[in-house]
Amino acid sequence: MGLIVEVDTVEEDAAVLVPPPNFSMVEDWIFRSSFPTPSNFPFLQTLNLRSIIYLCPEPYPEENLEFLRSQNIRLFQFGIEGKTEASLPILRDSIMEALKVLIDVRNHPVLIHCKRGKHRTGCLVGCLRKLQNWCLSSVFEEYQRFAGAKSRNGDLIFIDRFDIVSLKQCLYSIIYQYQGYGSKKRRLLYTDQNLQKHQLASF
């Protein structure tokens, strides 16, 4: 009987750790998912998140905000409508601002999410992949893997047309060092020393 109780307890503990749908690691310390619910909070605690990038315009639920406060997690919200036209500047500008947050490792570990973790999240991750010099076919394959049958051609057009010059301008706003380029563990590293050099050079 004691053995049965112990096994049940282990299974019960394991069942508590439920990731949000569409959860996946993007890079070291960068994660993506659909909208987390309270049932996902114990799992999110294991990630030791420092930040969440939220890509929807709706207010964050109070129970989620309470969880963030209890874990000292910072919320960055970029209000992108679910069916924003790819040609609209608001989408480009919001993704650009979200990228600035995403590539700054002072915000890591970070979770990116929208409602389903498919379209808006897929656009942001797709633009990050362009920054990492992924070939476009690989970027699209990753987007479609998460979007599934609900893949949107407009999102793919947006990712394709996202301006590499704008990406570089985004990088200039963050002081970073790229380590392990071309490997499976690409990582943007923030250094205080580089920041000090940049500040001195700008005066």
Disulfide bonds with the S-S distance in Angstrom:
none
